[in-house]
Amino acid sequence: MVKSILIAGLGGFLGTVFRFLVSRYFQFHYISVFPWGTFSVNIIGSFLIGIFYGISEKGNFMSPEWRIFLTVGLCGGFTTYSSLSNDAFILLQSKEFLRFATYSGLSFILGLFAVFFGRLIIKII
């Protein structure tokens, strides 16, 4: 159990660092009310988790330790529901109703499609 916790923690640390870097990139390169950093990490992370779970379900290509590291740790640290919720709240508070609806709806729908396509790619391979 301790080994699994450490594996997930290491993956979470790396995922959080990657999320920070991607978010900073968008903050410095795109001036927008729309939260592009959080949006992109959640869609990319959804796609990656679809790929990783697809690989882990396909056969003996991934050990349980790697699955924990990549899905619970890396993708869990990279994606962020709390930031999505806060960004959506800020859009509502700013009366940016169209941006709120676009952000919230697309985050959920594209996230689902990203997981689906990640798994589909692995099934096809």
C-alpha positions in Angstrom: 0.0 0.0 0.0 2.8 2.4 0.9 4.5 1.7 -2.5 1.3 2.5 -4.3 0.9 5.8 -2.4 4.4 6.8 -3.3 4.0 5.9 -6.9 0.7 7.9 -7.1 2.3 10.8 -5.3 5.3 10.9 -7.6 3.0 10.9 -10.6 0.8 13.5 -9.0 3.8 15.7 -8.4 4.9 15.5 -12.0 1.3 16.1 -13.3 1.0 19.1 -11.1 4.3 20.6 -12.4 3.1 20.0 -16.0 -0.3 21.6 -15.3 1.5 24.6 -13.8 3.7 25.0 -16.8 0.9 24.6 -19.3 -1.3 27.1 -17.4 1.6 29.6 -17.2 2.2 29.3 -20.9 -1.4 30.3 -21.7 -1.3 33.1 -19.1 1.8 34.6 -20.7 0.9 34.0 -24.4 -2.9 34.6 -24.5 -4.7 37.4 -23.0 -8.3 36.2 -22.6 -11.1 36.0 -20.1 -11.6 32.4 -21.2 -9.5 30.0 -19.0 -7.5 28.4 -21.8 -4.9 26.8 -19.5 -7.3 24.9 -17.3 -9.5 24.0 -20.3 -6.5 22.6 -22.3 -5.0 20.5 -19.4 -8.4 19.0 -18.7 -9.0 17.9 -22.3 -5.4 16.7 -22.8 -5.5 14.9 -19.5 -8.8 13.3 -20.4 -7.3 12.1 -23.7 -4.2 10.7 -21.9 -6.2 8.9 -19.3 -8.3 7.3 -22.1 -5.0 6.1 -23.7 -3.6 4.9 -20.4 -6.7 3.0 -19.3 -7.0 1.6 -22.9 -3.5 0.3 -22.7 -4.0 -1.2 -19.2 -7.1 -3.0 -20.4 -5.6 -4.3 -23.6 -3.3 -6.9 -22.1 0.0 -7.2 -20.3 1.4 -3.9 -21.7 1.2 -2.0 -18.4 1.9 -3.1 -14.8 -0.5 -2.1 -12.1 2.2 0.2 -10.7 2.5 2.1 -14.1 -1.3 2.3 -14.3 -1.4 4.0 -10.8 1.5 6.3 -11.7 0.0 7.4 -15.1 -3.7 7.5 -14.3 -4.2 8.3 -10.6 -0.9 10.2 -10.3 0.1 11.9 -13.5 -3.4 12.5 -15.0 -4.9 13.2 -11.5 -2.3 15.8 -10.9 -2.4 17.3 -14.4 -6.2 17.7 -14.6 -8.1 19.8 -12.2 -11.8 19.9 -11.4 -11.4 22.4 -8.7 -9.7 24.9 -11.1 -12.4 24.3 -13.7 -15.1 25.0 -11.0 -13.3 28.2 -9.9 -12.8 29.4 -13.5 -16.5 28.8 -14.2 -17.5 30.7 -11.1 -15.3 33.6 -12.1 -17.0 33.7 -15.5 -20.4 33.7 -13.9 -19.4 36.3 -11.4 -18.2 38.5 -14.3 -21.5 38.0 -16.0 -19.8 36.2 -18.9 -22.7 33.9 -19.4 -21.9 32.8 -22.9 -18.2 32.1 -22.0 -19.4 30.2 -18.9 -21.7 28.0 -20.9 -19.1 27.4 -23.6 -16.4 26.6 -21.1 -18.5 24.4 -18.9 -20.2 22.5 -21.7 -17.1 22.0 -23.8 -15.0 21.0 -20.8 -17.4 18.2 -20.1 -18.3 17.1 -23.6 -14.8 17.4 -25.1 -13.4 15.6 -22.0 -15.7 12.7 -22.6 -14.8 12.6 -26.3 -11.1 12.8 -25.4 -11.4 9.8 -23.1 -13.4 7.9 -25.7 -10.9 8.7 -28.5 -7.9 7.8 -26.3 -9.4 4.4 -25.6 -10.5 4.0 -29.3 -7.0 4.6 -30.5 -5.6 1.9 -28.3 -8.4 -0.5 -29.3 -7.5 0.1 -33.0 -3.8 -0.4 -32.5 
